[in-house]
């Protein structure tokens, strides 16, 4: 999660209160925990940028179920039902429907 966020933040100016969704509860919990623990000391320094952005109010992380993770439509192959739901969520119509 963090490397992608870091790369994106370099390309665009991150505004305050950007809402980011994730379906990995463990990753969200680690990112939201501002302190370090013996279990997270090994985490690469670039991942700590996410903690700083949360602390500074630049981003807010929110959990969503895997079935409702909109980003999956851009990154994973989807079965027909999920693909149709995804396409509807991003307001894209099938080519034949768009013509008529």
Secondary structure, DSSP 8 states (H G I E B T S, - for coil): -HHHHHHHHHHS---TTEEEEES-HHHHHHHH--S--TTTTTS-GGGHHHHHHHHTTSEEEEE--GGG-TTHHHHS---HHHHHHHHHHTT---HHHHH-
